[in-house]
Amino acid sequence: MSENTQSKKTRTGSVVSNRMEKSVVVLVERKVRHKLYGKYLKTSVKYLADDPENRCNIGDTVLIEECRPLSKKKRWRVRTILEQAV
């Protein structure tokens, strides 16, 4: 049998909340083209991500990756902090 090496999904977003212990809320924005009119619309999704060392602060830009379900809503893990908030 051949090996299926699937790469994990990654998203880039900004931290909106870090009030929970070992968890952060990451807001990911993207632009989607309207099917009929062609106008670009901004859509956003909030992901609950695992931050085991509590390194993230509000306003940080982070890279999150998909992982196994860690709790009811947590399915993402913070891979790296791309930019620190001032």
Residue pairs with C-beta under 8 A, 6 or more apart in sequence:
8 65
8 66
8 67
9 65
9 66
10 63
10 64
10 65
10 66
10 79
11 26
11 28
11 47
11 63
11 64
11 76
12 28
12 61
12 62
12 63
12 64
12 82
13 26
13 27
13 28
13 29
13 47
13 61
13 62
13 64
14 26
14 27
14 59
14 60
14 61
14 62
15 24
15 25
15 26
15 27
15 56
15 57
15 58
15 59
15 60
15 61
15 62
15 85
16 25
16 26
16 27
16 46
16 58
17 24
17 25
17 58
18 24
18 25
18 51
18 54
18 56
18 57
18 58
21 54
22 50
22 51
22 52
22 54
23 48
23 49
23 50
23 51
23 74
24 48
24 49
24 51
24 56
24 62
24 78
25 46
25 47
25 48
25 49
26 46
26 47
26 48
26 49
26 62
26 64
26 76
26 78
27 44
27 45
27 46
28 44
28 45
28 46
28 47
29 42
29 43
29 44
30 42
30 43
30 44
31 40
31 41
31 42
31 43
32 40
32 41
32 42
32 43
33 39
33 40
33 41
34 40
34 41
47 64
47 75
47 76
48 71
48 73
48 74
48 75
48 76
49 62
49 64
49 74
49 76
49 77
49 78
50 67
50 70
50 74
50 76
50 77
50 78
51 78
55 78
55 81
56 62
56 78
56 81
57 84
57 85
58 85
59 85
59 86
60 81
60 82
60 83
60 84
60 85
61 81
61 82
61 83
62 78
62 79
62 80
62 81
62 82
63 78
63 79
63 80
63 82
64 76
64 77
64 78
64 79
65 76
65 77
65 79
66 75
66 76
67 75
67 76
67 77
68 75
69 75
70 77
